[in-house]
Structures are given as structure tokens and as C-alpha cells.
Amino acid sequence: MTDHPRTARQLLTDYCLSEGVIDGILTIHAHQLAEQIRQDTTIMGEAGDQYALLYADLIDPEAQR
């Protein structure tokens, strides 16, 4: 463990990927993260965090419910 964690972009740069490929990978991951947040919030129902959906919409606004 380190006191200075590396970002996903830094880790992907180690593989000598182009910026376009890295951007695409991070975009796909963000879409998947937003979808998972929405699914988890739906499963939790009334107990779901109302802010979780807001976060999902900030990550991936085009996929709003």
C-alpha cells in the first residue's frame, strides 16, 4: 500500500496506450459505474440514497432514467 495512490489514467499510461484509447476505456468504465449505481439504488428502493442517483447522472447524464 502506498501513501500516493495512482490514478487509473496513470496505470493505463504504463501500458503505452494512446490518449484516445485511455479516454475510451475511462469513459466506458464511467458508464458502467453509473449504471451500477442506478441498479443498486433501484434495488434498495425507498432506503436508496437519493444522492446516489444524482451522482450517477453526473457521471453519465445521457443514460438518465
Contacts in CASP RR format, 6 or more apart in sequence:
PFRMAT RR
TARGET T0000
AUTHOR 0000-0000-0000
METHOD contacts of the structure
MODEL  1
MTDHPRTARQLLTDYCLSEGVIDGILTIHAHQLAEQIRQDTTIMGEAGDQ
YALLYADLIDPEAQR
8 26 0 8 1.000
8 29 0 8 1.000
9 22 0 8 1.000
9 26 0 8 1.000
12 21 0 8 1.000
12 22 0 8 1.000
12 25 0 8 1.000
12 26 0 8 1.000
13 22 0 8 1.000
17 25 0 8 1.000
30 59 0 8 1.000
30 60 0 8 1.000
31 59 0 8 1.000
31 60 0 8 1.000
31 63 0 8 1.000
33 56 0 8 1.000
33 59 0 8 1.000
33 60 0 8 1.000
34 56 0 8 1.000
34 57 0 8 1.000
34 59 0 8 1.000
34 60 0 8 1.000
34 63 0 8 1.000
35 56 0 8 1.000
35 60 0 8 1.000
35 63 0 8 1.000
37 52 0 8 1.000
37 53 0 8 1.000
37 55 0 8 1.000
37 56 0 8 1.000
37 59 0 8 1.000
38 53 0 8 1.000
38 56 0 8 1.000
38 63 0 8 1.000
38 65 0 8 1.000
40 52 0 8 1.000
41 48 0 8 1.000
41 49 0 8 1.000
41 52 0 8 1.000
41 53 0 8 1.000
41 56 0 8 1.000
53 65 0 8 1.000
57 64 0 8 1.000
END
